[in-house]
Amino acid sequence: MQNGDGAPTAVETTKKPIPEEVTKQSFRVKVWRHLETNGLAMFPRPVYNRIPNFKGAPEAAAKLAELDVFKNANTIKVNPDKPQETVRVICLEQKKTLYVPVPRLQTGFLNHLELPEGQTGPAAIRQAVSRNGMETYGKPIGIEDSVSLDLVVMGSVAVSKEGYRIGKGRGYGDLEFGLMMHMKAIRPNTIVVTTVHDCQVLDTLPAELFGPHDVPIDVIVTPTQVIETQRMSQRPVGILWHLLSNRRIQLMPVLSQLRDIEMLAGRACALKEEDTDVEERAPPRQRRPRRRTRSHKSHSEGEGNTTEGEEGKSGKPRRPARRRNSNKSAGKDGKEGKEVDTRPRRSKRPRPVIDFSVKISNISPNTRVRDLKQALSDRGVKPQVMVWKGFRGFCYLHFFKPGPQKGEGDSAPAASMEGVLAALAEMSLGGSGDGAPTDDDKPRLLCVEPAPPRAPPAAAPAPQSGHEPRLLCVEPAPPRAPPAAAPAPQVPRT
């Protein structure tokens, strides 16, 4: 409805906000963005499209190790993602049987991690739980092998106190659980645990987003709390073939192997005809286009007009050499081409000038340079250059003359000789303290004094009297006399 003047009413001009679509992906993006923007994400980054590694993951693993469900477990399956790396370390340290899935199920199913005989140190354990170590030290376990699990540790992007779990969207965790159900590795008393950051825990998640293939969580462990969920859904009974497409089967050979076994047993293994799993597949990351300098010729001739011998082979335009100190580049048919950047090069920054120097002597031979730097920082002394001669018992501190201020926030009080000497008065510093105590390890009272300025380079000595330059006399030399002829040999008379 409109008013008499034809203007729309206030009710009509107000736009209603479009409700955000509630999907699993929307919750993933919220969690990933929150971790990144609040400084809670850890390597590998960015955490988008990953099981996110978070600050406090080692603390969450340590809290999990304190629970009875972990202490009483002998066989544990832990996912291969980075935030659960500390959980895998603790399993090997406590001599528990550890199973880790093959990443993305591309080359197998499970790996039984065993340390080499005689290598049980922290370095060997860290190597074994890494991505390369799991392939090196892992013993492959197939779907026909017998495995019984007491505890399953999964990674998550978001979880709720109702037990609902959202992964990174590829379905690996759910498929691994379905394969373990087929192996009868999951018993009714097997506990499913996840370690996440507190911000990944939600009070509730829409139940309509989850299906019979989603794995519910029994216990949520964060760096600060342990939550026993209500378990609003049932566990998957196995692999639900009607939810998988032929694309998934081709990507994971272990699924193809299991399907052949199921079909030989006479069980229904029909796949869905059309791959409609659009949401669960993360869209490919769009790479930022690379800026290339293109000549006027390529613009004037249009796109795609490349010769077979040049750009037609590589598919990429060849980047011309950058020209400097020229106003314009020549184009096609003598026309003026694109303007080239003719800004002058940035001038070199002038070398700073030393304002004054301070010499510190009576330094113990065992004193390290970091100890002196820490002592100077504690007293508020920050030299621009330190020349360390600690093995000879002294060092020099050089302070530059203050340069021009760049802005209001860049101004800092300039150091002065008197201020530095007063701050370092009666400063003592001891040795390293390693080994048996000696006289060099006792604290010494340092001697702080102004250092003489550097002497300018010596000039060439002035000419002394008697050594003044003389005017040389140049005259033609007389010609050399020809060499005398040798006397003729005399013939003896007979």
C-alpha positions in Angstrom: 0.0 0.0 0.0 1.1 3.5 -0.8 0.3 7.0 0.6 -1.5 9.7 -1.3 1.8 11.1 -2.7 2.8 7.8 -4.2 5.7 7.2 -1.7 6.0 3.7 -0.2 5.2 3.3 3.5 7.9 2.6 6.1 6.7 -0.9 6.5 7.1 -1.6 2.8 10.6 -0.1 2.6 11.9 -2.2 5.5 13.7 -5.3 4.2 13.4 -8.5 6.1 16.7 -10.2 6.8 17.1 -13.4 4.7 17.4 -16.3 7.2 20.7 -18.1 7.0 20.6 -21.6 5.7 21.2 -24.0 8.5 23.5 -26.8 7.3 26.4 -28.7 8.6 28.7 -26.6 6.5 27.3 -23.4 8.1 28.4 -24.6 11.5 31.8 -25.7 10.2 32.5 -22.3 8.7 31.4 -20.6 12.0 33.8 -22.7 14.0 36.7 -22.4 11.5 36.3 -18.6 11.3 36.1 -18.2 15.1 39.3 -20.2 15.6 41.2 -18.2 13.0 40.0 -14.7 13.9 40.5 -15.2 17.7 44.0 -16.6 17.5 43.0 -20.1 18.6 44.2 -22.0 15.5 47.5 -23.8 15.4 49.5 -25.5 12.7 48.5 -26.6 10.0 46.8 -23.4 9.0 44.4 -22.2 7.7 42.1 -24.7 9.5 39.4 -24.5 6.9 38.4 -27.9 5.5 40.4 -29.6 8.2 39.9 -31.2 11.6 41.2 -28.0 13.3 44.3 -28.0 15.5 43.7 -25.7 18.4 45.5 -24.1 21.3 45.2 -26.4 24.3 45.2 -29.7 22.3 48.0 -31.1 24.6 46.1 -30.1 27.7 42.9 -31.8 26.4 45.0 -34.9 25.7 46.4 -34.9 29.2 42.9 -34.5 30.7 41.7 -37.4 28.6 44.6 -39.5 29.9 43.4 -38.9 33.5 40.0 -40.5 32.8 39.2 -44.0 33.8 38.0 -44.8 30.3 41.5 -44.2 29.1 43.3 -45.8 31.9 41.3 -49.0 31.6 41.6 -49.2 27.8 44.1 -51.5 26.3 43.4 -51.1 22.6 42.7 -47.6 21.3 42.0 -46.3 17.9 43.0 -42.6 17.3 42.4 -40.6 14.2 45.6 -39.4 12.3 44.9 -35.6 12.5 47.2 -33.1 14.1 45.1 -32.1 17.2 45.1 -35.7 18.4 48.8 -36.2 18.0 49.5 -35.9 21.7 46.8 -38.6 22.4 48.8 -40.9 20.1 52.0 -40.1 22.0 50.5 -40.9 25.4 49.2 -44.2 24.0 52.7 -45.3 23.0 54.2 -44.0 26.2 51.8 -46.0 28.3 52.4 -49.2 26.2 48.8 -49.3 24.9 47.9 -51.0 21.6 47.4 -48.2 19.1 45.5 -48.3 15.8 45.5 -45.3 13.4 43.5 -45.2 10.2 45.2 -44.8 6.9 44.7 -41.1 5.9 41.7 -40.8 3.6 41.5 -44.6 3.4 43.4 -44.3 0.1 45.9 -47.2 0.5 44.4 -49.4 3.3 42.4 -49.3 6.4 44.2 -49.4 9.8 47.8 -49.3 10.9 49.0 -50.9 14.1 51.7 -48.6 15.4 54.7 -50.4 17.0 58.0 -48.8 18.0 61.1 -50.5 16.8 62.9 -52.7 19.3 65.1 -50.7 21.5 63.7 -47.3 20.4 61.3 -46.1 23.1 62.6 -42.6 23.7 60.5 -39.4 23.2 62.2 -38.7 19.8 61.2 -42.2 18.5 57.7 -41.8 19.7 57.3 -38.4 18.1 58.6 -39.8 14.9 56.2 -42.8 15.0 53.1 -40.7 15.5 53.9 -38.3 12.6 52.5 -38.7 9.1 55.6 -40.3 7.7 56.2 -42.4 10.9 52.7 -43.9 10.7 53.6 -45.2 7.3 57.0 -46.4 8.3 56.3 -48.0 11.7 52.6 -49.0 11.0 51.7 -52.6 10.4 48.7 -52.8 8.0 45.5 -54.2 9.3 42.8 -55.3 6.8 39.1 -55.6 7.2 39.4 -59.4 7.5 41.7 -59.2 10.6 40.4 -59.6 14.1 40.5 -56.4 16.2 38.7 -55.5 19.4 38.7 -51.8 20.6 38.2 -50.5 24.1 38.3 -46.8 23.1 37.8 -44.7 19.9 39.2 -41.2 19.8 37.8 -39.0 17.0 38.5 -35.5 15.8 35.7 -33.1 15.3 34.9 -29.6 13.9 31.8 -29.1 16.1 30.1 -31.2 18.7 27.0 -30.7 20.9 26.3 -31.8 24.5 23.6 -34.1 22.9 26.3 -36.2 21.4 26.0 -34.9 17.8 29.3 -34.6 15.9 30.2 -32.6 12.7 33.4 -33.6 11.0 35.2 -31.8 8.2 32.7 -33.0 5.6 34.5 -35.8 3.8 32.8 -38.6 5.8 36.1 -40.4 6.6 35.3 -40.7 10.3 31.9 -42.2 9.7 33.2 -44.6 7.1 36.0 -45.8 9.4 33.4 -46.4 12.1 31.2 -48.4 9.7 34.2 -50.5 8.6 35.1 -51.2 12.3 31.5 -52.2 12.9 31.8 -54.7 10.0 35.0 -56.1 11.6 33.1 -56.4 14.9 35.9 -54.2 16.4 33.3 -52.0 18.1 31.5 -53.6 21.1 28.5 -52.2 23.0 30.8 -51.0 25.8 33.3 -49.3 23.4 33.5 -45.6 24.3 33.7 -42.9 21.6 35.6 -39.8 22.7 36.6 -36.5 21.0 39.0 -33.8 22.0 38.1 -30.3 21.0 38.4 -26.7 22.1 35.8 -25.2 24.3 34.5 -23.0 21.5 33.8 -26.1 19.4 31.2 -27.4 21.9 27.6 -26.2 21.3 24.7 -26.7 23.6 22.5 -28.1 20.8 22.5 -28.9 17.1 19.5 -29.5 14.8 18.6 -33.2 14.9 17.4 -33.1 11.3 20.9 -32.5 10.0 22.1 -36.0 11.1 21.4 -39.4 9.6 21.9 -43.0 10.5 25.5 -42.8 9.2 26.7 -40.1 11.7 28.7 -41.4 14.7 27.5 -40.0 18.1 30.0 -39.0 20.8 29.9 -40.4 24.3 32.5 -38.1 26.0 33.7 -34.6 25.0 37.1 -33.6 26.4 38.3 -29.9 26.2 41.3 -28.3 27.8 39.1 -27.2 30.7 36.3 -29.7 31.1 34.9 -33.2 30.5 31.4 -33.6 29.2 29.4 -36.8 29.2 26.9 -36.4 26.4 23.2 -37.5 26.4 23.7 -39.7 23.2 20.5 -38.7 21.4 21.2 -40.9 18.3 22.2 -44.5 17.7 25.5 -45.8 16.3 25.7 -46.8 12.7 25.3 -50.6 12.2 27.8 -50.7 9.4 28.4 -49.3 5.9 25.2 -47.9 4.4 25.8 -48.6 0.8 22.7 -46.7 -0.5 24.2 -43.5 0.8 27.4 -43.9 -1.2 28.1 -43.2 -4.8 30.4 -44.9 -7.2 32.8 -42.0 -6.8 33.4 -42.8 -3.1 33.9 -46.5 -3.9 36.6 -45.6 -6.5 38.4 -43.3 -4.1 38.7 -45.8 -1.3 39.8 -49.3 -2.4 38.9 -50.8 1.0 35.3 -50.0 0.4 35.4 -51.8 -3.0 36.9 -54.8 -1.2 34.2 -54.8 1.4 31.5 -54.4 -1.2 32.8 -57.5 -3.1 32.7 -59.5 0.1 29.1 -58.4 0.9 27.9 -59.1 -2.6 29.4 -62.6 -2.5 27.5 -63.2 0.8 24.3 -62.2 -1.0 23.7 -59.0 0.8 22.2 -55.9 -0.9 24.9 -53.4 -1.8 23.1 -51.1 -4.2 24.7 -47.7 -4.6 22.9 -44.4 -5.2 22.7 -43.7 -8.9 23.4 -40.0 -8.7 26.2 -38.4 -6.7 24.1 -35.9 -4.8 26.5 -35.5 -1.9 27.2 -31.9 -2.8 27.4 -30.4 0.7 29.8 -32.9 2.1 32.3 -32.3 -0.7 34.3 -29.1 0.0 34.5 -26.8 -3.0 37.9 -26.5 -4.6 39.9 -23.6 -3.4 40.1 -20.8 -5.9 43.7 -19.8 -6.4 44.4 -16.1 -6.5 45.1 -15.1 -10.1 48.7 -14.1 -10.7 49.3 -10.7 -12.1 51.2 -10.7 -15.4 52.5 -7.8 -17.4 51.1 -8.2 -20.9 52.2 -6.2 -23.9 49.9 -4.0 -26.0 50.0 -6.6 -28.8 48.2 -9.2 -26.8 45.4 -6.8 -25.9 44.9 -5.5 -29.4 44.8 -8.9 -31.1 42.2 -10.4 -28.6 42.2 -13.5 -26.5 43.1 -16.9 -27.8 45.0 -15.8 -30.9 48.2 -17.6 -30.1 50.6 -19.2 -32.5 51.2 -22.9 -32.2 55.0 -22.6 -31.7 54.8 -20.0 -28.9 52.0 -19.7 -26.4 49.9 -22.5 -27.8 52.1 -25.1 -26.2 52.3 -23.9 -22.7 48.9 -22.1 -22.5 50.4 -19.3 -20.5 51.4 -15.9 -21.8 55.1 -15.3 -21.7 56.0 -12.5 -19.2 58.0 -9.8 -20.9 61.1 -8.3 -19.3 60.3 -5.3 -17.1 61.6 -2.0 -18.6 62.8 0.8 -16.3 63.6 4.4 -16.9 61.3 4.7 -19.9 58.2 6.7 -20.3 56.2 4.5 -22.6 56.7 1.1 -24.4 56.2 0.8 -28.1 53.1 -1.0 -29.2 51.9 -2.5 -32.4 52.2 -0.5 -35.7 54.2 2.2 -33.9 51.4 3.2 -31.6 52.0 4.1 -28.0 51.6 1.2 -25.7 51.1 0.8 -22.0 52.7 3.3 -19.6 55.6 1.8 -17.7 56.3 2.7 -14.1 58.9 5.4 -14.1 59.0 6.1 -10.4 62.5 6.7 -9.1 64.2 4.0 -7.2 64.1 4.3 -3.5 67.3 5.8 -2.2 69.5 3.8 0.1 69.0 4.4 3.8 71.9 6.4 5.3 74.2 4.7 7.6 73.4 5.5 11.3 76.0 7.6 13.1 77.2 6.4 16.5 76.4 9.0 19.2 78.4 7.5 22.0 79.7 4.1 23.2 80.1 2.4 26.5 82.6 -0.3 27.5 81.7 -3.0 29.9 84.7 -4.9 31.3 85.5 -7.5 34.1 83.1 -10.0 32.4 83.5 -13.6 33.5 84.7 -15.9 30.7 81.8 -18.2 31.4 79.2 -15.5 30.9 77.0 -15.8 27.9 75.9 -13.0 25.7 72.3 -13.8 26.3 72.8 -13.3 30.1 74.2 -9.8 29.5 71.4 -8.9 27.1 68.8 -10.0 29.6 70.5 -7.9 32.4 70.6 -4.9 30.1 66.9 -5.3 29.2 66.0 -5.6 32.9 67.7 -2.2 33.4 66.0 -0.6 30.4 69.2 -0.2 28.4 68.8 -1.1 24.7 71.9 -0.5 22.6 71.7 -0.5 18.8 74.9 -2.5 18.4 76.8 -4.8 20.8 80.3 -5.9 20.0 80.9 -9.0 22.2 84.3 -9.9 23.4 83.3 -11.9 26.4 86.1 -14.4 26.0 88.5 -11.5 26.6 86.4 -10.0 29.4 84.8 -7.0 27.8 82.3 -5.7 25.3 81.2 -2.5 23.6 77.7 -1.0 23.5 77.1 1.5 20.6 74.2 4.0 20.7 73.1 5.8 17.5 72.1 9.4 17.1 68.3 9.7 17.0 67.0 10.0 13.5 64.0 12.0 12.2 60.6 10.9 13.7 58.2 9.2 11.4 55.1 9.8 13.4 53.6 10.6 16.7 53.7 7.0 18.0 57.3 6.4 16.8 59.0 8.9 19.1 61.1 7.4 21.9 63.3 9.0 24.5 66.9 9.2 23.2 69.5 7.5 25.3 72.2 9.6 26.8 75.6 8.7 28.2 74.8 9.8 31.7 71.5 7.8 31.7 73.2 4.6 30.5 76.0 4.9 33.1 73.5 5.5 35.9 71.3 2.6 34.9 74.3 0.2 34.7 75.9 1.4 37.9 76.9 -1.4 40.3 75.7 -4.1 37.9 77.0 -7.6 38.6 76.8 -10.7 36.5 77.8 -14.3 37.2 78.9 -17.2 35.1 76.9 -19.9 33.4 76.7 -22.1 36.5 77.3 -25.3 34.6 79.4 -28.0 36.3 81.3 -27.5 39.6 81.4 -24.0 40.9 84.6 -22.1 40.3 85.8 -18.5 40.8 84.6 -17.7 37.3 81.0 -18.7 38.3 80.8 -16.2 41.1 79.0 -12.9 40.3 81.3 -10.1 39.3 80.9 -6.4 39.6 81.1 -5.1 36.1 83.1 -2.1 35.2 81.1 0.4 33.1 82.9 3.3 31.5 82.6 5.6 28.5 84.4 4.2 25.5 86.6 6.5 23.5 85.1 7.4 20.1 86.4 5.6 17.1 89.5 7.3 15.7 89.1 8.5 12.1 91.2 6.8 9.5 94.8 8.0 9.5 95.6 10.5 6.8 98.7 10.1 4.5 101.8 11.6 6.2 102.8 15.1 5.0 106.0 15.4 3.0 109.0 16.2 5.2 111.8 18.6 4.3 114.4 17.1 2.2 111.9 14.8 0.6 110.1 17.5 -1.5 109.3 16.5 -5.1 112.0 17.5 -7.6 111.7 18.5 -11.2 113.3 15.8 -13.3 115.7 16.6 -16.2 114.8 14.8 -19.4 117.3 14.9 -22.3 118.2 12.7 -25.2 120.8 10.1 -24.6 123.8 9.8 -26.9 123.5 6.9 -29.4 125.2 3.7 -28.5 128.5 3.0 -30.1 128.4 0.1 -32.5 130.1 -3.0 -31.2 133.7 -3.5 -32.2 134.3 -6.0 -35.0 135.9 -9.2 -33.9 139.5 -9.6 -35.2 140.0 -11.9 -38.1 141.5 -15.2 -37.1 145.2 -15.6 -38.0 146.3 -18.5 -40.0 149.5 -20.1 -38.6 152.4 -20.1 -41.0 154.0 -23.3 -42.0 
